C-alpha cells in the first residue's frame, strides 16, 4: 500500500468518525455516513439493511440505486431475500466479503423491469459491535466485479465504526425508553390509586379499568390483557387492543397455556416465544398492531391462583421491544397487586365495620328492648294468674292478650337479633338456614348440589334472602314445612326455597304491594349481578329462587378474590 492510499484511508476513517460522533438520530446518520463513504472511496452506489433476529430487515439508507432497484418506490429493496441477506441470517457473514453477483439485480435483468446501470457485483459488509449484529452494508460501482483486500479492510473498519455508533444509539434509545416508560408507570400508579381511593371500589369493578388505563397510558403497549385461571386453564377476562376495550370471548386462550402458566409461576415477567406471540395474536384478535414482543406477569391478588397480565409491545425493530419493557411491566404488575390488596383491605374493613355495628345493635336490643319485653311478659303472666277464677272477666282477657302480644314481640325481637348477628355461617349457608328454620318452628328439608367455596358477600346475600323467605313461610304460608335447595354450579349459585302452603298471598315487589321484604330479596340478588324470582299461586304454595353468578373476576369476592 503506497502512502497516498494510506493517507486517503485515514482521511476516510477520520471523516466517518466525525460524522458518527455528531449524529444523534439513526436514519440521518446512516444516510450521511453512506454518502460520505461513497464520495471518499469513489464508489457510486450503496445501501444499508438493518436486521433483527426474526429474519426481518429494514431498508434503512441508499444512494444512487440503479433504476432496476428504484421502481415502484424502491419495492425490490423492501421485500424478498437475496444471497447476502441469506448469508447474514445463516451466520456465514462475519467479515467484509465479495459477493460474486447481486440476486436482486439478476432478478431485475431476468424480468427486464429496468436498467441495472451496469452494476452486477457488490461488496457486503456486516455491521457489528462486539457480539451484536445490526445488519449489513452493500457498496458497488458499474463494471466493478472485485474488491481488493485493502478496500475490504477499509470497508470493514468503517462498518465497525457504524456498528459502534448503532450500539451507542441503541443504548441511548433504551435509556430514553426506560425513562419514558417509568414516567408513565408512575402516572399509571397514581391514576390507579386515585381510581381505587375512597370510592368503595369493589375488586370486581377493577379488571376492565386496569386494562383500559394501561392501554390509554402506554401507547407503546398496544395490547393489554388479563387472563384468569379457571377450571385448570385460563380465560381471557379483560382486553385492550389498539384503541379501546374489547369484550370478546376468550375461547382461544387454551393455545396460550404455556405462556400463561410460565407467567403465573415466575416471579419476573416472562417473554413470549415466537410461537406464543403468534398464538397471542390469534387469541386476542390482534387487529394489525404487529406485536414484536409480549410479556406475561403474575398478578397474585386477583385470586388464590395468580391471574396473568399480558402486555404486547410493538416497534419498527426488535430492539425497541427490549427487556426494558419487561422491567417496567414488572413494576406495573406490582402497582396492580398493591392496589388490589389495598382495595381488598378497604372492603374487608368496611365489612368488619358493618358487622361490628350489627353486633352492637344486637347487643343493645338484647340488653334493653328484649329484656323489657321479657319483663312485660312475666308481669302480664302474673297479673293473669291473679285475675283467673272468679275474677275472670274482660280485664283477664285483656291481660291474656297483652301476654300473648308480648311473647310474640319477644319472639320477633329474638329473630331480629339473630338476623343482625348471623351465627353459624361457618358451617355454610344451608346449615345456617336449617338451624334458623328450626328456631322458627319449621321442618326444613335440605338438598345440596355441587361443592365450592362461596365468597362471603354472596354467602351473606343468600343467607339474608333465605331468612326472609323462611320468615314469610311462618307468617303467610299456613304450613310448618319448607324445602331448601342450594345448587353450586360452575358459573352461578342458585338458592331455592319452596313450601306447600296456601300460596297466592304474596305480591311481587314491583306491584307496589308494600312487601318490603320481597323488595329487599330482589335488591340483594341484583346488587351482585343476579336475580330473585317469587312464584306463588293459590293452593300451590310459594317458590323463592335466587340466582347469583359466579366464576368471573367481576363476581369475585372482595374479601378473598376466590369463588
Protein Blocks (a to p, Z undefined) as FASTA:
>chain_A
ZZklmmmmmmmmmmmmmmmmmpcbfklmmmmmmmmmmmmnopabdcdddddfkopacdfb
dchiafklmgghhllmmgccdfklmmmmnopafbdcddfbafklmmmmmnomacehhpab
dcdddddehjbcfbdcddddehiabdcfklmmmmmmmmmmmmmmmmmmmmmmmmmmmmmm
mmmmmmmmmmmmmmmgonlpafklmmmmmmmmmmmmmmmlmbccddddeehiacdfbdce
hjaccfbdfklmmmmmmmmmmmmmpmbdcdddfklmmmmmmmnopghkopabdcddddfk
lpmbdcddddddddfbfklmcfklmmmmmmmmmmmmmmmmmmmmmmmmmmmmmmmmmmmm
mmmmmmmmmmmmmmmmmmmmmmmmmmgcjkgcfklmmmmmmmmmmmmmmmmmmmmmmmmm
cghjlnojklmmmmmmmmnopacddddedjddddfklmmmmmmmmmmmmmmmmmmnopab
dcddddddfkbccdddddfbfghmaccfklonopaklmmmmmmmmmnopacdddddehia
paddddddehiaklccfklopZZ
